[in-house]
Amino acid sequence: MAVIKANSEDIKLLARLMRAEAEGEGELGMLMVGNVGVNRVRGNCLDFKNIRTIPQMVFQRPGGFEATTKGYFYQRARESEIRLAQRVVNGERQHPATYALWFFRPTGQCPPTWWNQTHSGRFKNHCFYAPSGDDCPGVYR
């Protein structure tokens, strides 16, 4: 059962984002990027108030994803990526992105906080950051 509303075009859009942001980090890395995206839609908090759909989340400005400014993002989603996107829309979560709203790729170690949010863990090259339950209860439901 889906945790956010999404039609087939939304799933393909999320799949393209997951690939463009984390293909080099494998399926697990792409699932984590998907978790962040779904959390932004679910959360309705902080920088993501009134972000209620996948297209709003993907193309949010400011605060959106850098990959949407690159040509690679605009290539068609592959079936394998579509299946991964459907899994995160259905509620599958992967640590350390379980409740994360942000991730980035630092040149060195992950800072303990980023945009006042706590570091929840690192996967390969990306550091993930989750809000507190007080700041964003929607992510934790």
C-alpha positions in Angstrom: 0.0 0.0 0.0 1.4 3.4 -1.0 2.4 5.8 1.7 2.0 8.8 -0.7 -0.2 9.3 -3.7 1.6 8.5 -7.0 0.5 7.6 -10.5 2.7 5.7 -13.0 4.2 9.0 -14.3 5.1 10.1 -10.8 6.8 6.7 -10.2 8.8 7.1 -13.4 9.8 10.6 -12.3 11.0 9.4 -8.9 12.9 6.6 -10.6 14.7 9.1 -12.8 15.6 11.1 -9.8 16.9 8.1 -7.9 19.1 7.0 -10.8 20.4 10.5 -11.4 21.3 11.2 -7.8 22.7 7.8 -6.8 23.2 5.3 -9.6 26.8 4.9 -8.7 25.8 3.8 -5.3 23.8 0.8 -6.5 20.2 -0.2 -5.7 20.5 0.5 -2.0 21.8 4.0 -2.6 19.0 4.7 -5.1 16.4 3.4 -2.6 17.8 5.8 0.0 17.5 8.7 -2.3 13.9 7.6 -2.9 13.4 7.5 0.9 14.4 11.1 1.1 12.1 12.1 -1.6 9.1 10.3 -0.2 9.9 11.7 3.3 9.8 15.2 1.8 6.3 14.6 0.4 5.1 12.9 3.7 6.7 15.4 6.0 4.9 18.7 5.2 7.4 20.4 7.5 10.5 22.7 7.5 11.6 23.4 4.0 9.1 21.0 2.6 5.8 22.6 3.7 3.1 22.3 1.0 5.2 19.8 -1.0 2.4 17.2 -1.5 3.3 15.5 -4.7 6.3 13.8 -6.3 6.6 16.4 -9.1 6.5 19.3 -6.5 9.3 17.5 -4.5 11.5 16.7 -7.5 11.4 20.2 -9.0 11.2 22.2 -5.7 13.1 25.5 -6.0 15.0 26.4 -3.9 15.9 23.3 -2.0 15.4 20.8 -4.7 17.7 18.2 -6.3 20.8 19.2 -8.3 20.3 16.2 -10.6 17.3 17.9 -12.2 19.6 20.5 -13.8 21.6 17.8 -15.6 20.8 16.1 -18.9 21.1 12.6 -17.4 18.0 13.1 -15.3 15.9 13.6 -18.4 16.7 10.1 -19.8 13.8 7.6 -19.7 13.5 5.5 -16.5 14.5 1.8 -16.8 12.2 -0.9 -15.5 14.6 -1.8 -12.7 14.6 1.8 -11.5 10.8 2.0 -11.7 10.5 -1.1 -9.5 12.8 0.5 -6.9 10.7 3.7 -7.0 7.5 1.7 -6.4 9.1 0.0 -3.4 9.8 3.3 -1.7 6.4 4.7 -2.5 5.0 1.5 -1.0 6.8 2.4 2.3 10.1 0.5 2.1 12.7 2.4 4.1 16.5 1.9 4.3 18.7 3.1 7.1 20.3 5.7 7.3 17.7 7.4 5.1 14.7 6.0 7.0 13.6 9.4 8.2 16.0 11.6 6.4 15.0 14.8 4.6 18.5 15.7 3.3 21.6 14.1 1.9 24.7 15.3 0.3 28.1 14.2 -0.8 30.9 15.8 1.2 34.6 15.9 0.2 35.5 14.4 3.6 33.7 13.3 6.7 30.0 13.8 7.4 29.4 16.8 9.6 27.4 16.0 12.8 24.7 18.4 11.7 23.6 19.9 8.4 21.0 22.7 8.2 20.5 22.1 11.9 19.5 18.5 11.3 21.2 15.5 12.9 23.5 13.1 10.9 21.7 9.8 10.7 24.4 7.9 8.9 26.5 7.5 5.8 26.1 5.2 2.9 29.1 5.1 0.5 29.6 8.7 -0.5 26.4 10.3 0.8 25.7 11.6 4.3 22.0 11.5 5.5 20.3 14.0 7.9 17.0 13.5 9.7 14.8 16.0 11.5 13.6 15.5 15.1 10.2 14.2 15.7 9.2 17.7 17.0 10.5 19.4 13.9 8.8 17.0 11.5 6.3 14.5 13.0 4.9 13.6 9.5 8.2 11.8 8.6 7.9 9.5 11.6 4.3 8.3 10.9 
